[in-house]
Amino acid sequence: MSDDHPIHYLKVMKWIQHNKLLIGEYRKQERNNIKGAIAKRASCEGYIRFMRHYLRHGDWISDFYGAEED
């Protein structure tokens, strides 16, 4: 797969790292009782699961790709 492919291995690894950072932020927001933080954290965790599935099996099962931009 070429480096400019939308779901290249290195891009997916960066997206996983980005979402792990977001999960940490959302956990802080949960402790401060900020509305919507639990749902955002769960969404990031699910997306990471989808990306790990892709890395293991080569099948992209999500409707979306890329890193979330706040």
PyMOL Python script that loads the backbone (N, CA, C, O; Angstrom):
from pymol import cmd

cmd.read_pdbstr("""\
ATOM      1  N   MET A   1       0.850  -1.177   0.000  1.00  0.00           N
ATOM      2  CA  MET A   1       0.000   0.000   0.000  1.00  0.00           C
ATOM      3  C   MET A   1       0.900   1.246   0.000  1.00  0.00           C
ATOM      4  O   MET A   1       1.879   1.313   0.742  1.00  0.00           O
ATOM      5  N   SER A   2       0.563   2.202  -0.818  1.00  0.00           N
ATOM      6  CA  SER A   2       1.380   3.407  -0.916  1.00  0.00           C
ATOM      7  C   SER A   2       1.192   4.301   0.315  1.00  0.00           C
ATOM      8  O   SER A   2       0.197   4.200   1.033  1.00  0.00           O
ATOM      9  N   ASP A   3       2.175   5.175   0.535  1.00  0.00           N
ATOM     10  CA  ASP A   3       2.141   6.065   1.702  1.00  0.00           C
ATOM     11  C   ASP A   3       0.978   7.046   1.679  1.00  0.00           C
ATOM     12  O   ASP A   3       0.560   7.520   2.735  1.00  0.00           O
ATOM     13  N   ASP A   4       0.447   7.361   0.507  1.00  0.00           N
ATOM     14  CA  ASP A   4      -0.648   8.329   0.433  1.00  0.00           C
ATOM     15  C   ASP A   4      -2.028   7.674   0.459  1.00  0.00           C
ATOM     16  O   ASP A   4      -3.037   8.356   0.283  1.00  0.00           O
ATOM     17  N   HIS A   5      -2.082   6.366   0.674  1.00  0.00           N
ATOM     18  CA  HIS A   5      -3.368   5.664   0.774  1.00  0.00           C
ATOM     19  C   HIS A   5      -4.107   6.145   2.024  1.00  0.00           C
ATOM     20  O   HIS A   5      -3.470   6.362   3.055  1.00  0.00           O
ATOM     21  N   PRO A   6      -5.439   6.319   1.965  1.00  0.00           N
ATOM     22  CA  PRO A   6      -6.184   6.884   3.106  1.00  0.00           C
ATOM     23  C   PRO A   6      -6.046   6.103   4.410  1.00  0.00           C
ATOM     24  O   PRO A   6      -6.088   6.697   5.487  1.00  0.00           O
ATOM     25  N   ILE A   7      -5.882   4.788   4.333  1.00  0.00           N
ATOM     26  CA  ILE A   7      -5.760   4.013   5.571  1.00  0.00           C
ATOM     27  C   ILE A   7      -4.433   3.252   5.613  1.00  0.00           C
ATOM     28  O   ILE A   7      -4.397   2.063   5.929  1.00  0.00           O
ATOM     29  N   HIS A   8      -3.361   3.946   5.294  1.00  0.00           N
ATOM     30  CA  HIS A   8      -2.022   3.377   5.380  1.00  0.00           C
ATOM     31  C   HIS A   8      -1.708   3.044   6.841  1.00  0.00           C
ATOM     32  O   HIS A   8      -2.164   3.731   7.755  1.00  0.00           O
ATOM     33  N   TYR A   9      -0.929   1.991   7.048  1.00  0.00           N
ATOM     34  CA  TYR A   9      -0.576   1.510   8.383  1.00  0.00           C
ATOM     35  C   TYR A   9      -0.065   2.627   9.297  1.00  0.00           C
ATOM     36  O   TYR A   9      -0.507   2.730  10.441  1.00  0.00           O
ATOM     37  N   LEU A  10       0.837   3.446   8.825  1.00  0.00           N
ATOM     38  CA  LEU A  10       1.410   4.494   9.672  1.00  0.00           C
ATOM     39  C   LEU A  10       0.377   5.551  10.056  1.00  0.00           C
ATOM     40  O   LEU A  10       0.411   6.068  11.173  1.00  0.00           O
ATOM     41  N   LYS A  11      -0.542   5.878   9.142  1.00  0.00           N
ATOM     42  CA  LYS A  11      -1.599   6.829   9.469  1.00  0.00           C
ATOM     43  C   LYS A  11      -2.508   6.260  10.553  1.00  0.00           C
ATOM     44  O   LYS A  11      -2.892   6.965  11.486  1.00  0.00           O
ATOM     45  N   VAL A  12      -2.845   4.990  10.423  1.00  0.00           N
ATOM     46  CA  VAL A  12      -3.717   4.349  11.409  1.00  0.00           C
ATOM     47  C   VAL A  12      -3.045   4.333  12.777  1.00  0.00           C
ATOM     48  O   VAL A  12      -3.705   4.557  13.791  1.00  0.00           O
ATOM     49  N   MET A  13      -1.761   4.075  12.817  1.00  0.00           N
ATOM     50  CA  MET A  13      -1.047   4.092  14.096  1.00  0.00           C
ATOM     51  C   MET A  13      -1.085   5.487  14.730  1.00  0.00           C
ATOM     52  O   MET A  13      -1.228   5.608  15.947  1.00  0.00           O
ATOM     53  N   LYS A  14      -0.958   6.533  13.920  1.00  0.00           N
ATOM     54  CA  LYS A  14      -1.047   7.905  14.440  1.00  0.00           C
ATOM     55  C   LYS A  14      -2.452   8.190  14.969  1.00  0.00           C
ATOM     56  O   LYS A  14      -2.612   8.853  15.993  1.00  0.00           O
ATOM     57  N   TRP A  15      -3.465   7.688  14.270  1.00  0.00           N
ATOM     58  CA  TRP A  15      -4.844   7.902  14.713  1.00  0.00           C
ATOM     59  C   TRP A  15      -5.104   7.199  16.035  1.00  0.00           C
ATOM     60  O   TRP A  15      -5.818   7.723  16.890  1.00  0.00           O
ATOM     61  N   ILE A  16      -4.530   6.018  16.208  1.00  0.00           N
ATOM     62  CA  ILE A  16      -4.685   5.303  17.475  1.00  0.00           C
ATOM     63  C   ILE A  16      -4.062   6.116  18.605  1.00  0.00           C
ATOM     64  O   ILE A  16      -4.674   6.283  19.660  1.00  0.00           O
ATOM     65  N   GLN A  17      -2.856   6.621  18.390  1.00  0.00           N
ATOM     66  CA  GLN A  17      -2.195   7.433  19.418  1.00  0.00           C
ATOM     67  C   GLN A  17      -3.004   8.689  19.727  1.00  0.00           C
ATOM     68  O   GLN A  17      -3.168   9.053  20.891  1.00  0.00           O
ATOM     69  N   HIS A  18      -3.506   9.346  18.696  1.00  0.00           N
ATOM     70  CA  HIS A  18      -4.312  10.558  18.873  1.00  0.00           C
ATOM     71  C   HIS A  18      -5.550  10.262  19.717  1.00  0.00           C
ATOM     72  O   HIS A  18      -5.880  11.025  20.624  1.00  0.00           O
ATOM     73  N   ASN A  19      -6.227   9.166  19.425  1.00  0.00           N
ATOM     74  CA  ASN A  19      -7.442   8.830  20.158  1.00  0.00           C
ATOM     75  C   ASN A  19      -7.142   8.396  21.584  1.00  0.00           C
ATOM     76  O   ASN A  19      -7.963   8.614  22.476  1.00  0.00           O
ATOM     77  N   LYS A  20      -5.989   7.790  21.820  1.00  0.00           N
ATOM     78  CA  LYS A  20      -5.600   7.460  23.192  1.00  0.00           C
ATOM     79  C   LYS A  20      -5.426   8.731  24.010  1.00  0.00           C
ATOM     80  O   LYS A  20      -5.803   8.770  25.181  1.00  0.00           O
ATOM     81  N   LEU A  21      -4.857   9.768  23.405  1.00  0.00           N
ATOM     82  CA  LEU A  21      -4.721  11.049  24.097  1.00  0.00           C
ATOM     83  C   LEU A  21      -6.086  11.660  24.402  1.00  0.00           C
ATOM     84  O   LEU A  21      -6.304  12.220  25.476  1.00  0.00           O
ATOM     85  N   LEU A  22      -6.997  11.544  23.441  1.00  0.00           N
ATOM     86  CA  LEU A  22      -8.346  12.066  23.664  1.00  0.00           C
ATOM     87  C   LEU A  22      -9.050  11.329  24.794  1.00  0.00           C
ATOM     88  O   LEU A  22      -9.774  11.941  25.581  1.00  0.00           O
ATOM     89  N   ILE A  23      -8.843  10.026  24.878  1.00  0.00           N
ATOM     90  CA  ILE A  23      -9.466   9.251  25.950  1.00  0.00           C
ATOM     91  C   ILE A  23      -9.008   9.772  27.305  1.00  0.00           C
ATOM     92  O   ILE A  23      -9.812   9.883  28.231  1.00  0.00           O
ATOM     93  N   GLY A  24      -7.742  10.088  27.427  1.00  0.00           N
ATOM     94  CA  GLY A  24      -7.237  10.655  28.678  1.00  0.00           C
ATOM     95  C   GLY A  24      -7.917  11.962  29.030  1.00  0.00           C
ATOM     96  O   GLY A  24      -8.262  12.202  30.187  1.00  0.00           O
ATOM     97  N   GLU A  25      -8.107  12.807  28.028  1.00  0.00           N
ATOM     98  CA  GLU A  25      -8.795  14.087  28.262  1.00  0.00           C
ATOM     99  C   GLU A  25     -10.248  13.863  28.665  1.00  0.00           C
ATOM    100  O   GLU A  25     -10.759  14.527  29.566  1.00  0.00           O
ATOM    101  N   TYR A  26     -10.911  12.923  27.991  1.00  0.00           N
ATOM    102  CA  TYR A  26     -12.316  12.658  28.311  1.00  0.00           C
ATOM    103  C   TYR A  26     -12.472  12.040  29.696  1.00  0.00           C
ATOM    104  O   TYR A  26     -13.481  12.272  30.361  1.00  0.00           O
ATOM    105  N   ARG A  27     -11.492  11.258  30.140  1.00  0.00           N
ATOM    106  CA  ARG A  27     -11.544  10.714  31.503  1.00  0.00           C
ATOM    107  C   ARG A  27     -11.469  11.854  32.529  1.00  0.00           C
ATOM    108  O   ARG A  27     -12.173  11.827  33.539  1.00  0.00           O
ATOM    109  N   LYS A  28     -10.622  12.846  32.273  1.00  0.00           N
ATOM    110  CA  LYS A  28     -10.554  14.013  33.158  1.00  0.00           C
ATOM    111  C   LYS A  28     -11.895  14.735  33.182  1.00  0.00           C
ATOM    112  O   LYS A  28     -12.375  15.147  34.238  1.00  0.00           O
ATOM    113  N   GLN A  29     -12.490  14.881  32.000  1.00  0.00           N
ATOM    114  CA  GLN A  29     -13.787  15.551  31.929  1.00  0.00           C
ATOM    115  C   GLN A  29     -14.861  14.761  32.673  1.00  0.00           C
ATOM    116  O   GLN A  29     -15.742  15.351  33.299  1.00  0.00           O
ATOM    117  N   GLU A  30     -14.794  13.425  32.608  1.00  0.00           N
ATOM    118  CA  GLU A  30     -15.751  12.594  33.348  1.00  0.00           C
ATOM    119  C   GLU A  30     -15.653  12.869  34.844  1.00  0.00           C
ATOM    120  O   GLU A  30     -16.667  13.009  35.528  1.00  0.00           O
ATOM    121  N   ARG A  31     -14.416  12.944  35.346  1.00  0.00           N
ATOM    122  CA  ARG A  31     -14.228  13.199  36.781  1.00  0.00           C
ATOM    123  C   ARG A  31     -14.770  14.568  37.181  1.00  0.00           C
ATOM    124  O   ARG A  31     -15.171  14.767  38.328  1.00  0.00           O
ATOM    125  N   ASN A  32     -14.783  15.513  36.238  1.00  0.00           N
ATOM    126  CA  ASN A  32     -15.329  16.847  36.504  1.00  0.00           C
ATOM    127  C   ASN A  32     -16.800  16.955  36.139  1.00  0.00           C
ATOM    128  O   ASN A  32     -17.361  18.051  36.129  1.00  0.00           O
ATOM    129  N   ASN A  33     -17.429  15.823  35.839  1.00  0.00           N
ATOM    130  CA  ASN A  33     -18.858  15.747  35.511  1.00  0.00           C
ATOM    131  C   ASN A  33     -19.254  16.643  34.342  1.00  0.00           C
ATOM    132  O   ASN A  33     -20.288  17.309  34.386  1.00  0.00           O
ATOM    133  N   ILE A  34     -18.436  16.658  33.305  1.00  0.00           N
ATOM    134  CA  ILE A  34     -18.753  17.428  32.107  1.00  0.00           C
ATOM    135  C   ILE A  34     -19.654  16.589  31.215  1.00  0.00           C
ATOM    136  O   ILE A  34     -19.362  15.431  30.918  1.00  0.00           O
ATOM    137  N   LYS A  35     -20.744  17.193  30.801  1.00  0.00           N
ATOM    138  CA  LYS A  35     -21.745  16.493  30.012  1.00  0.00           C
ATOM    139  C   LYS A  35     -21.159  16.003  28.682  1.00  0.00           C
ATOM    140  O   LYS A  35     -20.472  16.750  27.986  1.00  0.00           O
ATOM    141  N   GLY A  36     -21.435  14.750  28.343  1.00  0.00           N
ATOM    142  CA  GLY A  36     -21.023  14.179  27.071  1.00  0.00           C
ATOM    143  C   GLY A  36     -19.668  13.496  27.085  1.00  0.00           C
ATOM    144  O   GLY A  36     -19.289  12.855  26.105  1.00  0.00           O
ATOM    145  N   ALA A  37     -18.932  13.622  28.181  1.00  0.00           N
ATOM    146  CA  ALA A  37     -17.581  13.062  28.233  1.00  0.00           C
ATOM    147  C   ALA A  37     -17.594  11.535  28.161  1.00  0.00           C
ATOM    148  O   ALA A  37     -16.729  10.937  27.520  1.00  0.00           O
ATOM    149  N   ILE A  38     -18.561  10.908  28.808  1.00  0.00           N
ATOM    150  CA  ILE A  38     -18.633   9.439  28.801  1.00  0.00           C
ATOM    151  C   ILE A  38     -18.876   8.936  27.379  1.00  0.00           C
ATOM    152  O   ILE A  38     -18.237   7.978  26.944  1.00  0.00           O
ATOM    153  N   ALA A  39     -19.781   9.565  26.665  1.00  0.00           N
ATOM    154  CA  ALA A  39     -20.085   9.147  25.297  1.00  0.00           C
ATOM    155  C   ALA A  39     -18.891   9.358  24.369  1.00  0.00           C
ATOM    156  O   ALA A  39     -18.612   8.518  23.512  1.00  0.00           O
ATOM    157  N   LYS A  40     -18.192  10.471  24.537  1.00  0.00           N
ATOM    158  CA  LYS A  40     -17.015  10.734  23.698  1.00  0.00           C
ATOM    159  C   LYS A  40     -15.915   9.719  23.953  1.00  0.00           C
ATOM    160  O   LYS A  40     -15.272   9.241  23.018  1.00  0.00           O
ATOM    161  N   ARG A  41     -15.698   9.390  25.228  1.00  0.00           N
ATOM    162  CA  ARG A  41     -14.681   8.398  25.565  1.00  0.00           C
ATOM    163  C   ARG A  41     -15.043   7.041  24.980  1.00  0.00           C
ATOM    164  O   ARG A  41     -14.185   6.364  24.414  1.00  0.00           O
ATOM    165  N   ALA A  42     -16.295   6.639  25.108  1.00  0.00           N
ATOM    166  CA  ALA A  42     -16.734   5.353  24.572  1.00  0.00           C
ATOM    167  C   ALA A  42     -16.595   5.315  23.053  1.00  0.00           C
ATOM    168  O   ALA A  42     -16.239   4.283  22.485  1.00  0.00           O
ATOM    169  N   SER A  43     -16.874   6.435  22.400  1.00  0.00           N
ATOM    170  CA  SER A  43     -16.733   6.511  20.953  1.00  0.00           C
ATOM    171  C   SER A  43     -15.272   6.327  20.537  1.00  0.00           C
ATOM    172  O   SER A  43     -14.981   5.602  19.585  1.00  0.00           O
ATOM    173  N   CYS A  44     -14.365   6.977  21.243  1.00  0.00           N
ATOM    174  CA  CYS A  44     -12.930   6.834  20.943  1.00  0.00           C
ATOM    175  C   CYS A  44     -12.456   5.409  21.181  1.00  0.00           C
ATOM    176  O   CYS A  44     -11.686   4.867  20.388  1.00  0.00           O
ATOM    177  N   GLU A  45     -12.908   4.806  22.262  1.00  0.00           N
ATOM    178  CA  GLU A  45     -12.499   3.426  22.551  1.00  0.00           C
ATOM    179  C   GLU A  45     -12.990   2.471  21.463  1.00  0.00           C
ATOM    180  O   GLU A  45     -12.265   1.564  21.056  1.00  0.00           O
ATOM    181  N   GLY A  46     -14.217   2.676  20.995  1.00  0.00           N
ATOM    182  CA  GLY A  46     -14.745   1.847  19.918  1.00  0.00           C
ATOM    183  C   GLY A  46     -13.971   2.037  18.628  1.00  0.00           C
ATOM    184  O   GLY A  46     -13.689   1.070  17.920  1.00  0.00           O
ATOM    185  N   TYR A  47     -13.628   3.274  18.320  1.00  0.00           N
ATOM    186  CA  TYR A  47     -12.875   3.566  17.103  1.00  0.00           C
ATOM    187  C   TYR A  47     -11.495   2.915  17.147  1.00  0.00           C
ATOM    188  O   TYR A  47     -11.015   2.399  16.138  1.00  0.00           O
ATOM    189  N   ILE A  48     -10.858   2.941  18.320  1.00  0.00           N
ATOM    190  CA  ILE A  48      -9.563   2.274  18.476  1.00  0.00           C
ATOM    191  C   ILE A  48      -9.724   0.776  18.242  1.00  0.00           C
ATOM    192  O   ILE A  48      -8.871   0.149  17.613  1.00  0.00           O
ATOM    193  N   ARG A  49     -10.812   0.203  18.744  1.00  0.00           N
ATOM    194  CA  ARG A  49     -11.081  -1.220  18.511  1.00  0.00           C
ATOM    195  C   ARG A  49     -11.191  -1.515  17.021  1.00  0.00           C
ATOM    196  O   ARG A  49     -10.647  -2.512  16.545  1.00  0.00           O
ATOM    197  N   PHE A  50     -11.890  -0.656  16.281  1.00  0.00           N
ATOM    198  CA  PHE A  50     -12.033  -0.840  14.834  1.00  0.00           C
ATOM    199  C   PHE A  50     -10.677  -0.763  14.138  1.00  0.00           C
ATOM    200  O   PHE A  50     -10.392  -1.558  13.242  1.00  0.00           O
ATOM    201  N   MET A  51      -9.844   0.188  14.546  1.00  0.00           N
ATOM    202  CA  MET A  51      -8.533   0.340  13.912  1.00  0.00           C
ATOM    203  C   MET A  51      -7.626  -0.837  14.220  1.00  0.00           C
ATOM    204  O   MET A  51      -6.874  -1.284  13.354  1.00  0.00           O
ATOM    205  N   ARG A  52      -7.688  -1.345  15.445  1.00  0.00           N
ATOM    206  CA  ARG A  52      -6.883  -2.532  15.778  1.00  0.00           C
ATOM    207  C   ARG A  52      -7.353  -3.742  14.988  1.00  0.00           C
ATOM    208  O   ARG A  52      -6.541  -4.575  14.586  1.00  0.00           O
ATOM    209  N   HIS A  53      -8.660  -3.844  14.761  1.00  0.00           N
ATOM    210  CA  HIS A  53      -9.194  -4.921  13.925  1.00  0.00           C
ATOM    211  C   HIS A  53      -8.602  -4.828  12.517  1.00  0.00           C
ATOM    212  O   HIS A  53      -8.199  -5.836  11.937  1.00  0.00           O
ATOM    213  N   TYR A  54      -8.555  -3.625  11.983  1.00  0.00           N
ATOM    214  CA  TYR A  54      -7.980  -3.419  10.650  1.00  0.00           C
ATOM    215  C   TYR A  54      -6.517  -3.844  10.611  1.00  0.00           C
ATOM    216  O   TYR A  54      -6.087  -4.502   9.664  1.00  0.00           O
ATOM    217  N   LEU A  55      -5.755  -3.472  11.632  1.00  0.00           N
ATOM    218  CA  LEU A  55      -4.338  -3.816  11.645  1.00  0.00           C
ATOM    219  C   LEU A  55      -4.125  -5.331  11.751  1.00  0.00           C
ATOM    220  O   LEU A  55      -3.160  -5.864  11.203  1.00  0.00           O
ATOM    221  N   ARG A  56      -5.021  -6.016  12.453  1.00  0.00           N
ATOM    222  CA  ARG A  56      -4.894  -7.468  12.590  1.00  0.00           C
ATOM    223  C   ARG A  56      -5.375  -8.226  11.365  1.00  0.00           C
ATOM    224  O   ARG A  56      -4.739  -9.189  10.935  1.00  0.00           O
ATOM    225  N   HIS A  57      -6.518  -7.784  10.791  1.00  0.00           N
ATOM    226  CA  HIS A  57      -7.192  -8.566   9.760  1.00  0.00           C
ATOM    227  C   HIS A  57      -7.182  -7.943   8.367  1.00  0.00           C
ATOM    228  O   HIS A  57      -7.472  -8.626   7.384  1.00  0.00           O
ATOM    229  N   GLY A  58      -6.851  -6.658   8.271  1.00  0.00           N
ATOM    230  CA  GLY A  58      -6.817  -6.003   6.965  1.00  0.00           C
ATOM    231  C   GLY A  58      -8.183  -5.607   6.437  1.00  0.00           C
ATOM    232  O   GLY A  58      -8.327  -5.317   5.249  1.00  0.00           O
ATOM    233  N   ASP A  59      -9.190  -5.590   7.304  1.00  0.00           N
ATOM    234  CA  ASP A  59     -10.561  -5.268   6.904  1.00  0.00           C
ATOM    235  C   ASP A  59     -11.022  -4.042   7.685  1.00  0.00           C
ATOM    236  O   ASP A  59     -11.149  -4.095   8.909  1.00  0.00           O
ATOM    237  N   TRP A  60     -11.274  -2.930   6.978  1.00  0.00           N
ATOM    238  CA  TRP A  60     -11.733  -1.696   7.630  1.00  0.00           C
ATOM    239  C   TRP A  60     -13.227  -1.823   7.863  1.00  0.00           C
ATOM    240  O   TRP A  60     -13.991  -1.859   6.898  1.00  0.00           O
ATOM    241  N   ILE A  61     -13.672  -1.893   9.123  1.00  0.00           N
ATOM    242  CA  ILE A  61     -15.070  -2.157   9.439  1.00  0.00           C
ATOM    243  C   ILE A  61     -15.833  -0.910   9.872  1.00  0.00           C
ATOM    244  O   ILE A  61     -17.026  -0.990  10.164  1.00  0.00           O
ATOM    245  N   SER A  62     -15.173   0.224   9.918  1.00  0.00           N
ATOM    246  CA  SER A  62     -15.810   1.459  10.351  1.00  0.00           C
ATOM    247  C   SER A  62     -16.301   2.250   9.134  1.00  0.00           C
ATOM    248  O   SER A  62     -15.787   2.089   8.027  1.00  0.00           O
ATOM    249  N   ASP A  63     -17.287   3.093   9.355  1.00  0.00           N
ATOM    250  CA  ASP A  63     -17.771   3.976   8.295  1.00  0.00           C
ATOM    251  C   ASP A  63     -16.892   5.206   8.140  1.00  0.00           C
ATOM    252  O   ASP A  63     -17.009   5.926   7.149  1.00  0.00           O
ATOM    253  N   PHE A  64     -16.015   5.456   9.100  1.00  0.00           N
ATOM    254  CA  PHE A  64     -15.204   6.661   9.131  1.00  0.00           C
ATOM    255  C   PHE A  64     -13.729   6.315   9.200  1.00  0.00           C
ATOM    256  O   PHE A  64     -13.365   5.197   9.565  1.00  0.00           O
ATOM    257  N   TYR A  65     -12.882   7.266   8.852  1.00  0.00           N
ATOM    258  CA  TYR A  65     -11.445   7.109   9.045  1.00  0.00           C
ATOM    259  C   TYR A  65     -10.826   8.476   9.252  1.00  0.00           C
ATOM    260  O   TYR A  65     -11.375   9.493   8.827  1.00  0.00           O
ATOM    261  N   GLY A  66      -9.673   8.491   9.912  1.00  0.00           N
ATOM    262  CA  GLY A  66      -8.976   9.734  10.198  1.00  0.00           C
ATOM    263  C   GLY A  66      -8.989  10.030  11.678  1.00  0.00           C
ATOM    264  O   GLY A  66      -9.589   9.301  12.467  1.00  0.00           O
ATOM    265  N   ALA A  67      -8.319  11.112  12.048  1.00  0.00           N
ATOM    266  CA  ALA A  67      -8.264  11.550  13.430  1.00  0.00           C
ATOM    267  C   ALA A  67      -9.302  12.631  13.647  1.00  0.00           C
ATOM    268  O   ALA A  67      -9.532  13.478  12.783  1.00  0.00           O
ATOM    269  N   GLU A  68      -9.921  12.589  14.809  1.00  0.00           N
ATOM    270  CA  GLU A  68     -10.934  13.600  15.142  1.00  0.00           C
ATOM    271  C   GLU A  68     -10.248  14.937  15.377  1.00  0.00           C
ATOM    272  O   GLU A  68      -9.240  15.010  16.080  1.00  0.00           O
ATOM    273  N   GLU A  69     -10.779  15.961  14.806  1.00  0.00           N
ATOM    274  CA  GLU A  69     -10.259  17.309  15.021  1.00  0.00           C
ATOM    275  C   GLU A  69     -11.243  18.075  15.886  1.00  0.00           C
ATOM    276  O   GLU A  69     -12.414  18.203  15.528  1.00  0.00           O
ATOM    277  N   ASP A  70     -10.783  18.584  17.017  1.00  0.00           N
ATOM    278  CA  ASP A  70     -11.663  19.349  17.914  1.00  0.00           C
ATOM    279  C   ASP A  70     -11.791  20.769  17.480  1.00  0.00           C
ATOM    280  O   ASP A  70     -12.494  21.551  18.122  1.00  0.00           O
TER     281      ASP A  70
END
""", "prot")
cmd.dss("prot")
cmd.show_as("cartoon", "prot")
cmd.util.cbc("prot")
cmd.orient("prot")
